[in-house]
Amino acid sequence: MDAAALAASPFLSLLAWSVVLLVFHVGLQGMMSTLELGSAWNAGPRDEEKKPSGKLAGRAARASVNFQETYPAFVGLALALAIAGDPTGWGVTGAWTWIVFRIVYIPLYLAGVSYVRSLIWLGSLAGLLIMVSALVF
Protein backbone atom coordinates (compact mmCIF):
# COMPACT_ATOMS: atom_id res chain seq x y z
CA MET A 1 0.00 0.00 0.00
CA ASP A 2 1.38 3.38 -0.93
CA ALA A 3 1.56 6.30 1.48
CA ALA A 4 -1.29 8.23 -0.16
CA ALA A 5 -3.67 5.29 0.11
CA LEU A 6 -2.65 4.72 3.73
CA ALA A 7 -3.19 8.41 4.53
CA ALA A 8 -6.68 8.23 3.02
CA SER A 9 -7.65 5.21 5.11
CA PRO A 10 -10.70 5.80 7.31
CA PHE A 11 -8.95 3.79 10.03
CA LEU A 12 -6.53 6.63 10.71
CA SER A 13 -9.44 8.96 11.53
CA LEU A 14 -11.02 6.25 13.65
CA LEU A 15 -7.75 5.83 15.52
CA ALA A 16 -7.66 9.57 16.16
CA TRP A 17 -11.22 9.48 17.50
CA SER A 18 -10.33 6.52 19.69
CA VAL A 19 -7.57 8.62 21.26
CA VAL A 20 -10.15 11.33 21.97
CA LEU A 21 -12.25 8.67 23.69
CA LEU A 22 -9.23 7.50 25.71
CA VAL A 23 -8.49 11.07 26.83
CA PHE A 24 -12.16 11.51 27.74
CA HIS A 25 -12.01 8.42 29.94
CA VAL A 26 -8.86 9.60 31.70
CA GLY A 27 -10.27 13.11 32.13
CA LEU A 28 -13.59 11.83 33.46
CA GLN A 29 -11.83 9.60 35.95
CA GLY A 30 -9.60 12.47 37.07
CA MET A 31 -12.48 14.91 37.33
CA MET A 32 -14.60 12.54 39.43
CA SER A 33 -11.66 11.78 41.73
CA THR A 34 -10.82 15.48 42.10
CA LEU A 35 -14.43 16.33 42.95
CA GLU A 36 -14.26 13.83 45.78
CA LEU A 37 -10.68 14.22 47.03
CA GLY A 38 -10.05 17.87 46.18
CA SER A 39 -7.71 19.81 43.94
CA ALA A 40 -4.86 19.68 46.47
CA TRP A 41 -4.86 15.89 46.14
CA ASN A 42 -4.94 16.14 42.34
CA ALA A 43 -2.09 18.67 42.19
CA GLY A 44 -0.04 16.89 44.85
CA PRO A 45 2.41 14.00 44.51
CA ARG A 46 -0.19 11.41 45.66
CA ASP A 47 2.39 9.68 47.85
CA GLU A 48 -0.30 8.20 50.05
CA GLU A 49 -2.52 5.51 48.58
CA LYS A 50 -5.68 7.59 48.93
CA LYS A 51 -8.40 6.33 46.60
CA PRO A 52 -11.80 7.87 46.01
CA SER A 53 -14.57 5.91 47.69
CA GLY A 54 -17.59 7.49 45.99
CA LYS A 55 -19.73 5.61 43.50
CA LEU A 56 -19.18 7.93 40.51
CA ALA A 57 -15.42 8.15 40.92
CA GLY A 58 -15.19 4.39 41.30
CA ARG A 59 -17.41 3.75 38.31
CA ALA A 60 -15.45 6.21 36.16
CA ALA A 61 -12.21 4.47 37.16
CA ARG A 62 -13.60 1.00 36.41
CA ALA A 63 -15.06 2.14 33.08
CA SER A 64 -11.65 3.54 32.13
CA VAL A 65 -9.89 0.29 33.03
CA ASN A 66 -12.52 -1.65 31.10
CA PHE A 67 -11.90 0.56 28.05
CA GLN A 68 -8.15 0.07 28.31
CA GLU A 69 -8.58 -3.72 28.31
CA THR A 70 -9.87 -3.79 24.71
CA TYR A 71 -8.22 -0.62 23.43
CA PRO A 72 -4.92 -2.27 22.38
CA ALA A 73 -6.86 -4.80 20.30
CA PHE A 74 -8.74 -1.99 18.57
CA VAL A 75 -5.54 -0.09 17.80
CA GLY A 76 -3.81 -3.19 16.43
CA LEU A 77 -6.77 -4.21 14.30
CA ALA A 78 -7.31 -0.69 12.97
CA LEU A 79 -3.65 -0.38 11.99
CA ALA A 80 -3.67 -3.82 10.38
CA LEU A 81 -6.78 -2.93 8.37
CA ALA A 82 -5.28 0.43 7.35
CA ILE A 83 -2.25 -1.41 5.99
CA ALA A 84 -3.96 -4.49 4.54
CA GLY A 85 -6.99 -2.65 3.24
CA ASP A 86 -10.67 -3.30 3.76
CA PRO A 87 -12.19 -4.13 0.37
CA THR A 88 -15.51 -5.35 1.81
CA GLY A 89 -16.01 -2.43 4.21
CA TRP A 90 -16.70 -4.78 7.10
CA GLY A 91 -13.56 -3.68 8.93
CA VAL A 92 -14.64 -0.06 9.07
CA THR A 93 -18.13 -1.19 10.13
CA GLY A 94 -16.58 -3.14 12.98
CA ALA A 95 -14.41 -0.18 13.99
CA TRP A 96 -17.37 2.19 14.09
CA THR A 97 -19.35 -0.43 16.01
CA TRP A 98 -16.60 -0.64 18.64
CA ILE A 99 -16.34 3.15 19.00
CA VAL A 100 -20.09 3.78 19.19
CA PHE A 101 -20.67 1.00 21.71
CA ARG A 102 -17.73 2.20 23.83
CA ILE A 103 -19.24 5.71 23.89
CA VAL A 104 -22.67 4.37 24.90
CA TYR A 105 -21.00 2.25 27.60
CA ILE A 106 -19.76 5.28 29.59
CA PRO A 107 -23.07 6.79 30.74
CA LEU A 108 -24.53 3.34 31.34
CA TYR A 109 -21.62 2.47 33.63
CA LEU A 110 -21.80 5.79 35.46
CA ALA A 111 -25.54 5.34 35.98
CA GLY A 112 -25.04 1.81 37.34
CA VAL A 113 -27.15 0.13 34.64
CA SER A 114 -26.21 -3.53 34.97
CA TYR A 115 -27.48 -5.86 32.25
CA VAL A 116 -27.85 -3.40 29.39
CA ARG A 117 -24.29 -2.23 30.05
CA SER A 118 -23.07 -5.81 29.66
CA LEU A 119 -24.94 -6.14 26.37
CA ILE A 120 -23.33 -2.91 25.15
CA TRP A 121 -19.92 -4.30 26.11
CA LEU A 122 -20.71 -7.43 24.07
CA GLY A 123 -21.65 -5.15 21.17
CA SER A 124 -18.24 -3.49 21.33
CA LEU A 125 -16.62 -6.93 21.41
CA ALA A 126 -18.65 -7.84 18.32
CA GLY A 127 -17.13 -4.80 16.62
CA LEU A 128 -13.65 -6.16 17.31
CA LEU A 129 -14.67 -9.59 16.02
CA ILE A 130 -16.01 -8.02 12.84
CA MET A 131 -12.64 -6.31 12.38
CA VAL A 132 -10.87 -9.64 12.90
CA SER A 133 -13.09 -11.35 10.36
CA ALA A 134 -12.41 -8.57 7.82
CA LEU A 135 -8.70 -9.33 8.16
CA VAL A 136 -8.94 -13.11 8.18
CA PHE A 137 -11.64 -13.86 5.61
N, C-alpha and C positions, 0 to 999 in steps of 0.2 A: 504494500500500500504506500502510495506516495504521500508526501507531507501535506499537500493541499487537500487530498481526500481525508486524511486523518484529522486535519484542522476543521473540516466541515462535518465531522461526525457528531450526531446528536448526543452521543455518550459523553463528550467533553462538557457540554452544557449541563447535562444531568449530573456529572461529577461535581461541577461547580455548585449546583443547587444542593447537592448532598452535603457539601462543606458548610453551606449556609445553615442547613438543618443541624449539623453537628455543633456549630457555634451557638445556635439557638438553644440546644439542649444544655450545653455548658453554661451559657448565660442564665437560663432559667434556673438551673440547679444553684448557681452562685447567688442569684437574686433571692431565691427562697431561703437559702441558708443565711444570707445577710439580714433579711427581714427578721429572722428569728434570733440570730446571735449578735447582730449589730455590726456597724461599719468598722469599729475598732478591731473586731475579730477578723473581718475580711482583709483589712489593710495590714494586720499584724503578721508575724512569722508563723502563727499557728503551731507553735511548739507543743502545746498541750493537745491531747487527742480529744478535743471537744467536738462533738458531733451534734447537729440539730436533731431534736427529738420530735418536732412537729410533723403532722401528717403530710402537709404539702411539700415541705422540704425533703422528707424521706421519699415521697412518691416521685418527686422531680429527680432525685438522685438515682433511684432505682430505674426510672424510665431512661435516664441517660446511660446507665450501665447496660440496660437491655438493648438500646440502640447500638452501642459500641460492640456488642457481641456479634451482630450481623453486618456491621458496617464494613469490616475488611473484605468480607465475601462480595459485597456490592461493588466496592472499589475494584477488586480484582476482576470480577466478571465484566464490569463496564469497560475497563481498559482492554481486556481480551476481545470484547466485541468491537471496540473502536479499531483495534488492529486487524482482527480477522474479518470484520465486516458483518453485516446483518441483512442479508439479501431478502429474507422473509419478513422482516419487521417485527418478529416476535421478541427479539432481544430488547428493543426499545420499549415495547409494550410491557415486558417484564420489569424493566427499569422504572418506568413510570408507575407501575403497580406498586413496586417496593416503596418508592418515594411517597406516593399518595397515602398508602396504608400507614407508613411510619408517621406522617403528619397527623392523621386521624387518631393514631394511637396515643399521642401526647395528652390531649384533653380528657380522653377516656381514662387514662391512668391517673391523672391528677384528680379527677372526679371520683375515683374509686369504683368505676364500673367494671365488674368482674368478668362475666362470661363473654360479653360482646368484645371487650378488650382482647381476650384470648383469641377470638375469631379474627379480629383485625390483625393480630400478630401472625396468625396462620395465613392471612391474605398477603402479608408482606413476604412471608416465607415462600408462598406460591410465586410471587414476583421473581424471587431469586431462582426458583426452580425453572421458571419459564426462560430466564436468561441462560441457565445451564443448558437447557434443551436446545436453545437457539445455537449454542456453540457446538453441541455434540451431534445433533441430528441434521 
